[in-house]
């Protein structure tokens, strides 16, 4: 009788939000998803793998590989761009930093998170560790995006970030934990423990914007949350127990964040609305706030045949936060003035051009940067899509303007399979070569036929 009473008391103590979310995580490996959602998951897996490969030779990527290589560890999962096989949590840390070694990875504008750089590395590490198949990986990734975005929305997004917290780190930790937990095969009770360990590790300050070499930012956005998620999943899978409902009650997660929290948003639309469908894939390998300005600029250049030699002045208008984030930054691929100048001179932006240190000192680029003015707009900040207005004044006095309301790659103007593959080739081929890049893309398009995800790592190692 006492055992029954204790069980009833425990069940009653679990809030509806926790019960629904933990059940959803536990059932994720067996849940059939709509075909378009599974297809989109492939896009984001490929896009993130390409970000890892292209990020490996960059400074944050090199530091991550060097650091994790020195840790050793049980050989469970591989580090992209290397031949190192290490413990799953270590692999997740390194691959997460590779995925956000610069600004190539995906972004969810309305939730202020970069889901792919934490969720895909965590899911990949756990899939390799537990020898899961491709279908399981895709289902776990979709789950991770749902949890990542919903945590950020639950915490109030911009209000939470304005108070100094990092939405990217918080959302990524919970999303990575959910994805890794699903691939670990945990049940609903264990999922509640998993979320408690994720909550205890959730941290991050938005001062990452002051990181000039992108190393800490790569850790904050990708490496730390991916590692935290895998750590939570492996601990619970090995028998760790914990708090049954970290979300509800005194001194719980929502109590600690009561100034912002709206708990119901955590499970709103769960199973019907998939956040991976709202996550943007960047058309250009540069910071997300710069996507819309480049889109507007490219449209003006195409429509009016404008080149650098014609330009007297460029006025760029975007939302206030975006303007502050990308104006005059030291890193070339998040400096809007530099990238606008490159677009005008070259006619496009590539990974090579946006990472070319010599172009930062190029007299022609520097001269053109002086003609570029940036203005923040409160009105654009209220839009439901990332937008920008670009106005060019020519040397002849002509004025032309373009307003991008839905940049290519966003939820309202998504990329096609061919678009995603084209971007991936540009990121993969310099490191893997054309043949290996084609093989990797083909493998991802057919990943549901892959019985063991360790097969994928053979295509991600250096030749």
Order of alpha helices (4+ residues) and beta strands (2+ residues): alpha-alpha-alpha-alpha-beta-beta-alpha-alpha-alpha-alpha-alpha-alpha-alpha-alpha-alpha-alpha-beta-alpha-alpha-alpha-alpha-alpha-beta-alpha-beta-beta-alpha-alpha-alpha
